[in-house]
Amino acid sequence: MVISKSGETTETKAAFIVVEAWLKKSVGKNYGRQVVAITDPVSGSLRKKVNQAQVKDRRSFRSLPLLKGVGGRFSEFNMGLLHLAIMGVDVQAVLDGAAAMAKRCIPDDLALNPALMYASLHTILYKNKGKPIAVMMPFSETLKSTADWYCQLLAESLGKKYARKIEIKVGGIEEWLNDSSHIVNVGRTPVASRGTNDLHSIQQNNIEGENDKVITFIRVEKFAADIKISGKKADILSGKKFSGLLNLAQEATEWALVRQSRPNCTIILPEVNPFYWGGLLFFFEMATAFEGELLDINAFDQPGVEGYKNYIYYKLCKPGLAKEIADEIRNNPLVKHSRYII
């Protein structure tokens, strides 16, 4: 499986070239039947490759389209679904959970809209209380990758140089532009961690370091698997379940932060299953979109990512690179002064 909107992202393209060569050698001329491509529905080099392969063999390079205008970080309910299906996850339950959360995120009333409340409180803490760092700490090993995904969602969506400028086109269609006359350099910095593993590292800084963070806990009430501790009755751990100890640790961490006046909040999942996980993802996506509105920036583009990509394309002499991009890189070379090199 290869996923790339354009087919030109260097890391993805390089990896696929290696895998494609391996498939050709191992499978033979029909190697394309082993490939599934998730890419732009119309344009891009990967879509071109898919179309060319399917002219010869309709079963070769089977593909699924990425939704137009949806960035990768917001596409868990698009390109992420095939992965879930392959793993045996109930995809419909994931979508049902997202749909249920979507209904909860519609009201204008803060008390009724959890995503809007989350975004509003974090924006106030960030802009008015000096809390630019967002620590995401699930007390569940299963949700570690979800915390990593949230880091990309928050950083890429809200880390922006320019304010947003909205122009109304014919038919009332909005076009969102970056206002180059209004530099804002905003965006909270996310940190992914997990309990209880990181209680012996980052928590020290959370408690006694600079008071510039907001910690979000994810607590799971019921675990799919659990272990009961045996041992002497006199031992304080005897008869306790690991799930109970994990939740006690979360509660203790919360208490310790409150004692030091460190802001934190807790999201509670009844259990980690497709329905609740789908709702959790949609909650974070909506909260991030709301936060973008509160900051008046475009939460759905990522111009800052293009800089390093263009530099790679330039150094690799990619055909078709825009002249202004090439000129900028050529006229502003990366210089390393010898006096700063140890």
N, C-alpha and C positions, 0 to 999 in steps of 0.2 A: 504494500500500500504506500503510495506517495501522495503527499498533500502539499500543494503550492498553488497559490492563486495565479501567479504569473508563470511559474515554471523556471524563474530566473534567480530565486534566492540562492545564494552561493552554497551555503551549507547543505541545503536540501538537494540541490542539483548535483553537487559532488557525490553525495551519498548514493543518490539514485543511479548515477553513471556506473558506480562500482557494483551496485546490486544488479543492474541491468546486464552488465558484462558477465557476472556470475550466473545469472539465469540463462543467458544465451548459451554459455558453455555447458551448463548442467542439463537444461531442458531441451534445447534445440530451437528450431525455427518457430515453434509455437509458444515460445517463452512468454509472449504477451498475454496469453490466457491466464498467467499467474499474477498479473498486475491489475490492481484497482487504483485509479487515479481520482483524486478529489481536487478539483480545480475550477477556474472561472468557466462559466457555461458557454462563453462565446470566444474570448480572446486569450492570448498568451501562448508561449511556446509549448507548454505542457498540453493545452487543449489542442494545439495544432498536431502534436505528436499522437494524441488520442484519435483525432479524426483521420489522420493518415493510416494509422494501424487498423482502424475499423473498416476502412474502404477495402482492405485486403481480407480481413477476418472479423466478423461482427462480434466474435467472442473474445477478441483480443483487446487489451487495454480498456476493460469496462470502466465506466466513470460515473461519478456523482457530482452535481454542480454545487459550488459554493453560492450562497445567497448574495445577490448584488448589494453592495453597500454595508456588508456586515464584516467587521474586522475579525481576525482570528480569535482574539480573546473573548469576543461576544458570541462565538459560533459553536459553543458546546452543544447547543440544541440543533445544530446543522451538521457540521463535519464530524463532530464527536460521536454521533449516533451509531455509525457503522462499527467503530471500535467497541462500543458498549454491546452491540448485538453479537459481535464475534465472541465477546467474553461471556455471553449468556445472560446479560443484564436485561431485565424487562424494560424495554425502551418506552413502551406505552405508559408504564408507571412513572418513568422519569418525566415524560411530557405532561402527565396528569398532575404531578407535583408542581411543575412549573406553572401550569395553568391555574392551579388553586392559589399559588402565591401571587400570580398576576392580578387576580381579583382583589387580593388584599392590598395591592400596591396602587390601586386606582384612587381612593379617596383623597381629598385635599386636606382633610383633618389629620394633623400629626398623630393624634392619639389612636387613629384607626389605620394608619399607613405605616407599617414598620420600617420599610425601606426609606421613606421620606424622613422619618424620625431619626434613623441611624445617620443618614446623610447630613441632616440639619445639625444634630448635636456634634458630629465630628467636624463639621465646617466651623461651628462656633469655637470649639476647642482649638482648632488649627489657627483660625484668623484672629481670635480675640484672647486666647489663653496660651499661645506659644507651644502648641502640641503638634509638631509636624511629622512625627513618626507614628506609624500604625503597626502595632505588633499583632499578628494573627496567631493564636495559640489554641489549636484544637487538642482536646484531651482524648485523642483517638488516633491510633496509628493509621487507621483506614483513611483518615481525612488529611494526612500529611500532604499528599499531592494537591488536594483542594486548596490548602494554604499557599502552596507554591503558585498555583494558578491565580489565586487572588492577588498575589504580588504583581504579576504581569498585568492583570486587569486594572488595578489601581494606578500603578506607575505609568503604564503606557497611555491610559485614558486621561489622567489628570495632570501629568507632568508636562506643562505647556509653557512656552515662552510668550505667546501672544494672546491677548484677549480675543474674543469672538466678535465678528461683525456679520450681521445678518442683512442680506439684501433680498427684497421681495421681487420675484420675477413675474412674467406674464402668467396669469392663472392663479396667482397667490402662492406659487411655489417658492419656498425659502432656499436660498443658497448661503451656506455658511462659509465665511472667509476668515482668514487670520488677519487681524488688524495690526499691521506692521508698525503703526504709529503708537500702539499701546502695548508696551512690554510689561508683562506681569510676573513671569517666572514663578508659577504656582505649582502646587501638587504635593501631597503628603508622601512620605517615603515609607513603603511597606517593608516589614520584616516577617518572614515566615519562621515559626518555631513550633514546638509541640510539647505537650505535657505528657509524662513528667520528665522526659529526657532533658529538656532545656531549663528545668528549674534549678539545675546545678551550674548554669552558665549565664544565660541572658537575664534570668530573674534577679540576679544580684544587681545588675545594672538597672533593671526596672524598678527595684525597691530603693536603691541608694544612689544611683547615678543621676544624671541631669533629668529634671522633671519635665521632659519634652515628649512624652509618649502617651498613647492611649492603647490599652491592651483589650483585644476582643477574644474572649474565650468561646470555644464551642464545646458544650457539654452533652454527652450522650447518656440517656437514661437507661437504655436497655441494650446490652451487647449480644451479638449473635453467638459468641462463644465466651465461656467464663470458666474460671478455675477457682475452686475452694481450697483454702490453705489448711492443711492438716498440721498436727503438732500437739504439744502439751497445752492443756486448758489454761495453764497459768500464763502462757505467752499471749500478749495482746493481739497478735495477728491470727491466732488459732481460730478456725471457723469462719474467718472473713473471706469474702470473695474479692478477686482482683478488681472487678467492676466497682465495687463499693470503695475500695482503697483509691482507685483512680478518681472517682468523683469526690472523695474526701480531700484528695490532694488539690483538685480544682477549687473546692470551697476554701481550703486553707490559703491557697495562693491569692484568691480574691480578697479574703480577710486581710492578709498581710499588705496588699496594695491599698486597701481602704484605710488601714491604720496609718499609712504614710501619705494619705491624701493624693494617691495616684489614680487618675481616672481609668475606669475599666467598665466593660459590659459583658454580658454572657448571653450567647445564643444557645437555646436548649433544643436538641433533637430527641424526640421520643426514642428513635433508634436510627441506625444508618441503614436505610433501605432505598431502593430506587425512587420512591415517591418523595420522601423527605429530602433526599439528596438533590433531586430535581428542583424542589422548592428552595433549597439553600442556595443553589447556583443562581436561580432567577432573582432571589432576594439581593444577592451581592451585585448582580448586573444592574438591577434597578437602582440600588443605592448609589452605585457609581455614576449612573446617568443623572440622577438627581443632584449629586454633588457637583457634577460638571455644570449643571444649570445654575447652581448657587454661586459657583466661581466665575460664571459667564465665560466659559471656554468651550471649545469643541472637544467633547469626550470621545469622539468616534474616529479621529484621525491620529496619525503618528508620524508627523513630519521629521521629528528628531531621529527616528530610526533610519531614515533614508540617507543621512550623511555618511555613515560608515559603509553602507551598501554601495553608494556611489563611488567612494574612495576605492573599494575593492574592484568594482567594475572598471574604473580608470586604470588601476595598476595591472589588471588582467587584459587591458586593451579590448574591452567589450565593444563590438560594433554598435553604432547607433546611439552612443551616449551623447546627450545633449551638449552642444558646444559650450554653453554657459557653465555647465557643471564641470566639464573638463578644464575650462579656463580658470575657474575658481581654484581647483585643486592644483593645477600647474603653477598658478601665481602665488599660492599660499602653501608651500611645501612644509612637511613635517620636519622641524629642525630640532636636533638634540645637541645641546652645547656640552662640550667635553668637560667643562668645569662642574657640571651637575652629575657626571657619571662616575660612580665609585668602582 
